[in-house]
């Protein structure tokens, strides 16, 4: 069996590279006669390599990447990428294609039956979506988006060789969608080395008695920093001075200034902002030494690798009360679930973790057993 695994949109602004690089580790540990081809976009930011004879690393050329990036419209860009993927499959006599992100290629997949079978991870299913805000306009936008997404996946499924559509961490949705080709895929946590002698409190001058709240990832409005800061601004001074909020991740253009303007000059709580993508080693070291992980996203209903990262280090999460994350946190007892718009609920939950140190000790063992790299790799690559 010849299997091609691809992601042509890897950037170091999330865990996309983590999926591919760790899946490569999983494949290298397998005892199999299968041949694996891993195709990624041309980039100077990352590099994949393997000494295994049954694994070949492929990249788009600089010229191909220029053509892709020159496309002005989403579907034109996807069509160019699909052309490359399809050609590599034909050239290397691929039997099975694994798309690490199915979403961009749904239209292309539905156009013509392929000579190879296909499986892919569907990141933005429509069934979990909810209307954003009140009013007729939001209602129309909501239903239009639902209809577009529903028709697009139905179009892709016209290709009978699209055998498996995986949905991360959503155990319920495959049943909702009433089709034999939707499957649950555990969203894995990844383990990285730590920085030797790393001390988070010393690095940022954090008092030893302070509760460390960690907000991690690509920063934009969905991360809900506005309501988190509003909750901290409402804390009594004696409580606020025992809180340290660490925000780590690259900010969307203009968003950092907006957030800084929400922090009073005389605020008693400590705010540490690191506007960059840190190394895997620093991420791992930071998670280990934080107390509570924040994931109160708004307008987001899917899975998040942050929950798994927190569970791996037995750190509680505070997550939004809708979508996959809420169900995972409730099922595996990984933290607290709250309304992300309820500033008082955010405030009271932070106070709870501050005043009850033992509550910060969760047991992520059950989650780790069912969401490790082996569970992810075996499910995704099972044909």
PyMOL commands that set and color helices and strands:
alter all, ss='L'
color gray80, all
select helices_A, chain A and resi 16-28+62-70+74-91+103-111+136-156+173-176+200-204+221-223+225-233+237-240+255-260+280-289+305-312+324-332+343-355+357-360+365-370+373-381
alter helices_A, ss='H'
color red, helices_A
select strands_A, chain A and resi 2-7+35-40+55-59+96-99+117-121+162-168+182-185+211-216+243-248+270-274+292-295+316-320+335-338
alter strands_A, ss='S'
color yellow, strands_A
deselect
rebuild
show_as cartoon
